[in-house]
Amino acid sequence: MMTNKEFPSLLARRLLLAGALILFVSRISVAQDAPLRLPADRLEGPPMVEVLVLGTYHMDNPGRDIFNMKADDVLAPKRQAEIRELLDVLTRFRPNKIAIEADSDSPKIKQYQDYLAGKYELGRDERDQIGFQLGKELNLAKIYGIDADGDFPFPAVQDYAKANGREKELESLMAQAGKTVQDENEFLKSHSVLQMLLRMNSSEAVRRGLAAYAMFAHFGEEYNYPGARLLTEWYQRNMRIHTHLLNVIEPGDRVLVVFGAGHLGLLRQAVQADPTLTLRTILEFIS
């Protein structure tokens, strides 16, 4: 018969064993939920994941950029028919994951779950109009937020240009960027959403976008690099976004990434440079 002295010791051993078992089971569960990471040391061999990076304009006009498109109402019947046309094209890619311009813990991620449950009405946001609708149609249980915070120290470039008599150069550069956005505004007035995105995702548009950013490096000199710092911050943000993407994909995935078109050039470069990934474009799926 067990004595009173032996009982607490036996109870403690059983509690310890039960705790170890719970910890073991929880670790197995976490391991099963975690994505199978792509190998970081694989420089040769066939790609393992297909990624379509779709650059888009901000359909709800948030006005967060230096120059912003002024989109008409995407909820209007005409534009909704055009969104349907766009989704039909993207469906041909057959993505099994969709990543959007939102933080991983953003309320936007929870809104997708609410949308699936019939508790959220789609807004004008392109993440809703493209990401949410396509995700639901493809029976995707979740979407992924892969955005990252970043600085864009443009005022320092302005200060440098002013202090060094180069204001006209900077004004000219920015005027050209503004003209590009103005031209896109005019194009959208007479073209469909799909046609707009085909234009924004064309090789020429991506080249011009990268060139516009690259020109900031001209504003600086030895020991004073405001333009280079701006580019470094912008590059850093986009490479963090790319890292977040790598953290949610697994071998065999087909991932649609929906982001503002300003990110398109660097995100495409990152995908193209990675031998485990294959870059796809929307132009490939136009019948």
C-alpha positions as CSV (number, residue, x, y, z in Angstrom):
1,M,0.0,0.0,0.0
2,M,1.3,3.5,-0.9
3,T,2.2,5.6,2.1
4,N,1.3,9.3,2.5
5,K,5.0,10.2,1.9
6,E,5.1,8.4,-1.4
7,F,1.9,9.8,-2.8
8,P,3.1,13.4,-3.5
9,S,6.3,12.1,-5.2
10,L,4.3,9.8,-7.5
11,L,1.8,12.6,-8.3
12,A,4.7,15.0,-9.2
13,R,6.2,12.4,-11.5
14,R,2.9,11.8,-13.3
15,L,2.3,15.6,-13.7
16,L,5.8,15.9,-15.1
17,L,5.2,13.1,-17.5
18,A,1.9,14.6,-18.6
19,G,3.5,18.0,-19.1
20,A,6.2,16.5,-21.2
21,L,3.6,14.6,-23.3
22,I,1.6,17.8,-23.9
23,L,4.8,19.7,-24.9
24,F,5.7,16.9,-27.3
25,V,2.3,16.8,-29.0
26,S,2.2,20.6,-29.3
27,R,5.6,20.6,-31.0
28,I,4.4,18.0,-33.5
29,S,1.4,20.2,-34.2
30,V,3.5,23.3,-34.8
31,A,5.9,21.3,-37.0
32,Q,2.9,20.1,-39.1
33,D,1.5,23.6,-39.4
34,A,4.8,25.2,-40.4
35,P,5.5,25.4,-44.1
36,L,8.2,23.2,-45.6
37,R,10.8,25.8,-46.4
38,L,12.5,26.1,-49.7
39,P,16.2,25.1,-49.5
40,A,18.4,28.3,-49.1
41,D,21.5,26.4,-50.4
42,R,20.1,25.2,-53.7
43,L,21.7,27.2,-56.5
44,E,21.1,24.7,-59.3
45,G,18.2,22.6,-60.4
46,P,14.6,23.2,-61.6
47,P,12.5,25.8,-59.9
48,M,10.2,24.5,-57.2
49,V,7.5,27.3,-56.9
50,E,5.7,29.6,-59.5
51,V,5.1,33.2,-58.5
52,L,2.9,35.7,-60.3
53,V,3.6,39.2,-59.1
54,L,0.7,41.4,-60.1
55,G,1.3,45.1,-59.8
56,T,-1.9,47.1,-59.4
57,Y,-3.2,50.6,-58.8
58,H,-4.9,51.4,-55.5
59,M,-8.5,51.1,-56.3
60,D,-9.8,52.8,-53.2
61,N,-7.7,55.9,-53.6
62,P,-5.9,55.9,-50.2
63,G,-3.5,58.7,-51.3
64,R,-0.5,57.3,-49.5
65,D,2.1,57.8,-52.3
66,I,3.8,61.0,-53.6
67,F,1.8,60.7,-56.8
68,N,-1.6,58.9,-56.7
69,M,-4.0,57.7,-59.3
70,K,-7.5,58.9,-59.0
71,A,-9.5,55.8,-59.8
72,D,-13.2,55.9,-60.5
73,D,-15.6,53.7,-58.5
74,V,-14.6,50.1,-58.9
75,L,-18.0,49.1,-57.4
76,A,-19.8,50.6,-60.4
77,P,-21.5,47.8,-62.6
78,K,-19.1,48.5,-65.5
79,R,-16.0,48.1,-63.4
80,Q,-17.4,45.1,-61.6
81,A,-17.8,43.4,-65.0
82,E,-14.2,44.3,-65.7
83,I,-13.1,42.8,-62.4
84,R,-14.8,39.6,-63.4
85,E,-12.8,39.6,-66.6
86,L,-9.6,40.1,-64.6
87,L,-10.4,37.3,-62.2
88,D,-11.1,34.9,-65.1
89,V,-7.6,35.6,-66.4
90,L,-5.9,35.1,-63.0
91,T,-7.9,31.9,-62.5
92,R,-5.9,30.4,-65.4
93,F,-2.8,30.6,-63.3
94,R,-4.5,28.4,-60.7
95,P,-2.8,29.8,-57.6
96,N,-3.1,27.8,-54.4
97,K,-1.9,30.7,-52.3
98,I,-2.6,34.5,-52.5
99,A,-0.3,37.0,-50.8
100,I,-1.4,40.7,-50.4
101,E,-0.1,44.1,-49.4
102,A,-0.9,43.8,-45.7
103,D,1.0,42.9,-42.5
104,S,0.7,39.3,-41.4
105,D,-1.3,40.4,-38.4
106,S,-3.3,43.1,-40.2
107,P,-7.1,43.2,-39.6
108,K,-7.3,42.7,-43.4
109,I,-6.3,39.1,-42.9
110,K,-9.2,38.5,-40.5
111,Q,-11.5,40.3,-42.9
112,Y,-10.9,37.5,-45.4
113,Q,-12.1,35.0,-42.9
114,D,-15.2,37.1,-42.2
115,Y,-15.8,37.4,-46.0
116,L,-15.7,33.6,-46.3
117,A,-18.2,33.4,-43.5
118,G,-20.5,36.0,-45.1
119,K,-19.8,38.6,-42.4
120,Y,-17.8,41.1,-44.5
121,E,-18.9,43.1,-47.5
122,L,-16.2,43.7,-50.1
123,G,-14.9,47.3,-50.3
124,R,-13.1,49.1,-53.1
125,D,-9.7,48.0,-52.0
126,E,-7.9,46.0,-54.6
127,R,-7.0,43.4,-52.0
128,D,-10.8,42.9,-51.6
129,Q,-11.6,43.1,-55.3
130,I,-8.8,40.8,-56.5
131,G,-7.4,38.9,-53.5
132,F,-10.6,38.1,-51.6
133,Q,-12.8,37.3,-54.5
134,L,-10.3,35.1,-56.2
135,G,-9.4,33.4,-53.0
136,K,-13.0,32.5,-52.3
137,E,-13.6,31.3,-55.8
138,L,-10.6,29.0,-55.6
139,N,-11.7,27.7,-52.1
140,L,-8.6,29.0,-50.4
141,A,-8.9,28.8,-46.6
142,K,-6.7,31.8,-46.0
143,I,-4.7,34.6,-47.6
144,Y,-1.3,35.8,-46.5
145,G,-0.2,39.3,-45.6
146,I,3.5,39.8,-46.5
147,D,4.0,43.5,-46.3
148,A,6.8,45.2,-44.3
149,D,7.3,48.6,-42.8
150,G,9.8,50.9,-44.3
151,D,11.1,54.5,-44.4
152,F,11.1,56.6,-47.6
153,P,13.3,59.6,-46.7
154,F,12.4,61.8,-49.7
155,P,12.7,65.1,-47.7
156,A,16.4,64.5,-47.3
157,V,16.8,64.3,-51.1
158,Q,14.8,67.6,-51.4
159,D,17.1,69.2,-48.8
160,Y,20.2,68.1,-50.7
161,A,18.9,69.3,-54.0
162,K,18.1,72.7,-52.6
163,A,21.4,73.1,-50.8
164,N,23.4,72.1,-53.9
165,G,21.5,74.1,-56.6
166,R,19.9,71.0,-58.1
167,E,16.3,71.7,-57.4
168,K,15.4,71.9,-61.1
169,E,16.8,68.4,-61.7
170,L,14.8,66.9,-58.9
171,E,11.7,68.8,-60.0
172,S,12.1,67.6,-63.5
173,L,12.5,64.0,-62.3
174,M,9.4,64.2,-60.2
175,A,7.4,65.9,-62.9
176,Q,8.1,62.9,-65.2
177,A,6.9,60.6,-62.5
178,G,3.8,62.7,-62.0
179,K,3.3,62.6,-65.8
180,T,3.4,58.9,-65.8
181,V,0.6,58.7,-63.1
182,Q,-1.4,61.4,-65.0
183,D,-1.1,59.3,-68.2
184,E,-2.3,56.2,-66.3
185,N,-5.3,58.2,-65.0
186,E,-6.2,59.2,-68.6
187,F,-5.7,55.6,-69.8
188,L,-8.0,54.1,-67.2
189,K,-10.8,56.5,-68.2
190,S,-11.2,54.8,-71.6
191,H,-9.9,51.3,-70.8
192,S,-10.8,48.3,-68.7
193,V,-9.3,47.3,-65.4
194,L,-7.6,44.4,-67.2
195,Q,-6.2,46.6,-69.8
196,M,-4.9,49.0,-67.2
197,L,-3.1,46.2,-65.3
198,L,-1.6,44.8,-68.5
199,R,-0.1,48.2,-69.2
200,M,1.2,48.6,-65.6
201,N,2.7,45.1,-65.7
202,S,4.3,45.4,-69.1
203,S,8.1,45.0,-69.4
204,E,8.4,48.6,-70.5
205,A,6.4,49.9,-67.5
206,V,8.5,47.9,-65.1
207,R,11.7,49.2,-66.7
208,R,10.6,52.8,-66.5
209,G,9.6,52.3,-62.8
210,L,13.0,50.9,-61.9
211,A,14.7,53.7,-63.8
212,A,12.7,56.4,-62.0
213,Y,13.9,55.1,-58.6
214,A,17.5,54.5,-59.8
215,M,17.9,58.2,-60.7
216,F,17.7,59.1,-57.0
217,A,21.3,57.8,-56.7
218,H,22.4,60.9,-58.6
219,F,21.5,63.1,-55.6
220,G,24.5,62.6,-53.4
221,E,28.3,62.8,-53.1
222,E,31.1,61.3,-51.0
223,Y,30.0,61.2,-47.3
224,N,26.6,62.5,-48.1
225,Y,24.2,60.0,-49.8
226,P,20.5,61.1,-49.4
227,G,19.5,59.5,-52.7
228,A,21.4,56.3,-52.0
229,R,19.8,56.1,-48.5
230,L,16.3,56.5,-50.0
231,L,17.0,53.6,-52.4
232,T,18.5,51.5,-49.6
233,E,15.4,52.0,-47.5
234,W,13.1,51.2,-50.5
235,Y,15.2,48.1,-51.4
236,Q,15.2,46.9,-47.8
237,R,11.4,47.1,-47.5
238,N,10.9,45.1,-50.7
239,M,13.5,42.5,-49.7
240,R,11.7,42.1,-46.4
241,I,8.5,41.6,-48.3
242,H,10.2,39.0,-50.4
243,T,11.5,37.2,-47.2
244,H,7.9,37.2,-45.9
245,L,6.8,35.6,-49.2
246,L,9.5,32.9,-48.8
247,N,8.3,32.2,-45.3
248,V,4.8,31.2,-46.5
249,I,5.5,29.2,-49.6
250,E,6.3,25.5,-50.0
251,P,7.6,23.4,-52.9
252,G,4.9,22.9,-55.5
253,D,3.1,26.2,-54.7
254,R,1.6,28.5,-57.3
255,V,1.5,31.9,-55.6
256,L,-0.3,35.1,-56.7
257,V,1.2,38.2,-55.1
258,V,-1.0,41.3,-55.3
259,F,0.8,44.6,-54.5
260,G,1.0,48.2,-55.5
261,A,2.7,48.6,-58.9
262,G,5.5,50.7,-57.3
263,H,6.8,47.4,-55.8
264,L,6.6,45.5,-59.0
265,G,10.2,46.0,-60.3
266,L,12.1,44.9,-57.2
267,L,9.7,42.1,-56.3
268,R,10.0,40.7,-59.8
269,Q,13.8,41.0,-59.6
270,A,13.9,39.1,-56.3
271,V,11.8,36.3,-57.8
272,Q,13.8,36.1,-61.0
273,A,17.1,35.9,-59.1
274,D,16.1,33.0,-56.9
275,P,16.7,29.7,-58.6
276,T,14.0,28.0,-56.5
277,L,11.3,30.2,-58.0
278,T,9.8,30.8,-61.5
279,L,8.4,34.2,-62.3
280,R,5.1,34.3,-64.1
281,T,3.3,37.3,-65.5
282,I,-0.3,38.1,-66.2
283,L,0.5,38.6,-69.9
284,E,1.0,34.8,-70.1
285,F,-2.6,34.1,-69.3
286,I,-4.3,36.3,-71.8
287,S,-6.1,34.0,-74.3
